[in-house]
Amino acid sequence: MRFLLLFFIGTPILEMIVLIKVGAMIGTIPTIALVVLTATIGVWLLKREGLATLTRLQQKMTQGELPGKELLEGVMLIIGGALLLTPGFVTDAIGFVCLIPWLRQPVAAWLLNHTQLFQGTMQMGGMRMGGMQMGAFGNEPTDVEPTEFEQNSHQVIDGEFETEADKKPD
C-alpha cells in the first residue's frame, strides 16, 4: 500500500521535474511536440502489437494450449498504452518497455517465472478442458469425469431456422 501511495505521488513530481528540465534545455514548443510524438508512436505501436498478440493468443487457444504469456503481454500492452498517453518522459520510457516486443517479452517471461500469481499457487477458479480440471492458469491438472456435453460433443444436431424477416405476411 505504501508503495502505491509513493508511486502515485512520486511519479507526477518526477514527471514535472523532468519536463521542466527538458523544456529548459530544448524549449517549450519542442518539448510539447516530443510529448505528442511519443503518444502518437505509442498508439501506433499499441495497435500493431495488440493485433500481433491477439493473433498469437488465438493460435494458442486453437491448438488447445493455455495462453498465459500472451494474456500477460496483453495486460502489459494496455498498461504501456496508458502510460504513453500520459504526458511525460518517465511514463513514456516505461510505456515503451511494455510496447516494444524485444523489451516486453523478456519482462513478461521474468514475471511468469518469478511471481506467485502465474505459478499456480493462487487458485482463482479453474478451467475445464477435455475431462481435466485445470488450475487458474493451467497448472496442476486433476482428472475429473467429463460432463454430459463433453461425452456427447461428437453428436450433430441438424435443423432449420427462420428469421422474422424471412416470414411472409399472410
C-alpha positions as CSV (number, residue, x, y, z in Angstrom):
1,M,0.0,0.0,0.0
2,R,2.8,2.4,0.8
3,F,4.5,1.6,-2.5
4,L,1.3,2.6,-4.4
5,L,1.0,5.8,-2.4
6,L,4.6,6.7,-3.1
7,F,4.2,5.7,-6.8
8,F,1.1,7.9,-7.3
9,I,2.7,10.9,-5.5
10,G,6.3,10.5,-6.7
11,T,5.6,9.8,-10.4
12,P,3.8,13.2,-11.2
13,I,6.5,15.1,-9.2
14,L,9.3,13.2,-11.1
15,E,7.5,13.9,-14.4
16,M,7.2,17.6,-13.7
17,I,10.9,17.8,-12.8
18,V,11.9,16.0,-16.0
19,L,9.5,18.1,-18.2
20,I,10.8,21.4,-16.7
21,K,14.5,20.3,-17.2
22,V,13.8,19.2,-20.8
23,G,11.8,22.3,-21.5
24,A,14.7,24.5,-20.2
25,M,17.1,22.6,-22.5
26,I,15.2,22.4,-25.8
27,G,12.4,24.9,-25.3
28,T,8.7,24.7,-24.6
29,I,7.3,24.0,-28.1
30,P,9.8,21.2,-28.9
31,T,9.1,19.6,-25.5
32,I,5.3,19.6,-26.2
33,A,6.0,18.3,-29.7
34,L,8.1,15.5,-28.3
35,V,5.3,14.5,-25.8
36,V,2.8,14.5,-28.6
37,L,5.1,12.5,-30.9
38,T,5.7,9.8,-28.2
39,A,1.9,9.5,-27.7
40,T,1.4,9.1,-31.5
41,I,4.1,6.5,-31.8
42,G,2.6,4.8,-28.7
43,V,-0.8,4.5,-30.3
44,W,0.7,3.1,-33.5
45,L,2.7,0.5,-31.5
46,L,-0.2,-0.4,-29.4
47,K,-2.4,-1.2,-32.4
48,R,0.4,-3.2,-34.2
49,E,1.5,-5.2,-31.1
50,G,-2.0,-5.6,-29.9
51,L,-3.1,-7.3,-33.1
52,A,0.0,-9.5,-33.1
53,T,-0.5,-10.6,-29.5
54,L,-4.2,-11.3,-30.2
55,T,-3.2,-13.5,-33.2
56,R,-0.8,-15.5,-31.1
57,L,-3.4,-15.8,-28.3
58,Q,-5.9,-17.2,-30.8
59,Q,-3.4,-19.6,-32.3
60,K,-2.6,-21.0,-28.8
61,M,-6.2,-21.4,-28.0
62,T,-6.9,-23.2,-31.3
63,Q,-4.0,-25.6,-30.5
64,G,-5.5,-26.3,-27.1
65,E,-2.7,-24.5,-25.2
66,L,-3.3,-22.0,-22.4
67,P,-2.0,-18.6,-23.5
68,G,-0.6,-17.4,-20.2
69,K,2.3,-15.4,-21.7
70,E,0.0,-13.8,-24.3
71,L,-2.5,-12.8,-21.7
72,L,0.3,-11.2,-19.6
73,E,1.6,-9.4,-22.7
74,G,-1.9,-8.1,-23.4
75,V,-2.1,-6.6,-19.9
76,M,1.4,-5.1,-20.4
77,L,0.2,-3.6,-23.7
78,I,-2.8,-2.0,-22.0
79,I,-0.5,-0.6,-19.3
80,G,2.1,0.6,-21.8
81,G,-0.6,2.3,-24.0
82,A,-2.0,4.1,-21.0
83,L,1.5,5.2,-19.9
84,L,2.4,6.5,-23.3
85,L,-0.8,8.6,-23.5
86,T,0.1,10.1,-20.1
87,P,2.2,13.3,-20.7
88,G,5.8,12.9,-19.5
89,F,9.1,11.2,-20.4
90,V,9.4,8.8,-17.4
91,T,6.0,7.2,-18.1
92,D,6.9,7.1,-21.8
93,A,10.0,5.1,-21.1
94,I,8.1,2.6,-19.0
95,G,5.3,2.5,-21.7
96,F,7.8,1.8,-24.4
97,V,9.2,-1.1,-22.4
98,C,5.7,-2.5,-22.3
99,L,5.0,-2.0,-26.0
100,I,8.3,-2.9,-27.8
101,P,8.4,-6.7,-28.3
102,W,12.1,-7.3,-27.7
103,L,11.8,-5.4,-24.4
104,R,8.3,-6.6,-23.4
105,Q,8.8,-10.3,-23.9
106,P,11.8,-10.8,-21.5
107,V,9.9,-8.8,-18.8
108,A,6.8,-11.0,-19.4
109,A,8.9,-14.2,-19.2
110,W,10.5,-13.0,-16.0
111,L,7.1,-12.1,-14.5
112,L,5.8,-15.5,-15.4
113,N,8.8,-17.3,-13.8
114,H,9.1,-15.1,-10.6
115,T,5.6,-14.2,-9.4
116,Q,3.3,-16.4,-7.4
117,L,0.3,-15.3,-9.4
118,F,1.4,-17.2,-12.5
119,Q,2.9,-20.2,-10.8
120,G,-0.5,-21.7,-9.9
121,T,-0.1,-21.2,-6.2
122,M,-3.1,-18.9,-6.2
123,Q,-6.2,-20.7,-7.3
124,M,-8.8,-18.2,-8.5
125,G,-11.2,-20.6,-10.0
126,G,-10.5,-23.2,-12.6
127,M,-11.0,-24.0,-16.2
128,R,-12.3,-27.3,-17.6
129,M,-10.8,-28.7,-20.7
130,G,-11.4,-32.1,-22.2
131,G,-12.1,-34.1,-19.0
132,M,-9.4,-32.3,-17.0
133,Q,-9.9,-29.7,-14.3
134,M,-7.2,-27.0,-14.8
135,G,-6.0,-24.6,-12.1
136,A,-6.4,-20.9,-12.6
137,F,-3.5,-20.6,-15.0
138,G,-3.4,-24.2,-16.4
139,N,-1.2,-25.6,-13.7
140,E,-2.0,-28.7,-11.6
141,P,-4.4,-30.7,-13.8
142,T,-6.6,-33.1,-11.9
143,D,-8.7,-35.8,-13.6
144,V,-12.5,-35.4,-13.3
145,E,-15.4,-37.1,-15.0
146,P,-16.3,-35.5,-18.3
147,T,-19.6,-33.6,-18.4
148,E,-22.5,-34.8,-20.4
149,F,-21.8,-32.2,-23.1
150,E,-18.2,-33.4,-23.4
151,Q,-19.3,-37.0,-23.7
152,N,-21.9,-36.2,-26.4
153,S,-19.9,-33.5,-28.2
154,H,-19.5,-35.7,-31.2
155,Q,-23.2,-35.7,-32.0
156,V,-24.5,-33.4,-34.7
157,I,-27.9,-31.8,-34.4
158,D,-29.5,-31.0,-37.8
159,G,-32.2,-28.4,-38.0
160,E,-33.7,-25.4,-39.8
161,F,-34.5,-22.0,-38.7
162,E,-36.4,-19.0,-40.0
163,T,-35.9,-15.3,-39.1
164,E,-38.7,-12.8,-38.6
165,A,-37.5,-11.1,-41.8
166,D,-37.9,-14.3,-43.8
167,K,-41.6,-14.8,-42.8
168,K,-44.1,-13.7,-45.4
169,P,-47.2,-11.9,-44.2
170,D,-50.4,-13.9,-44.5
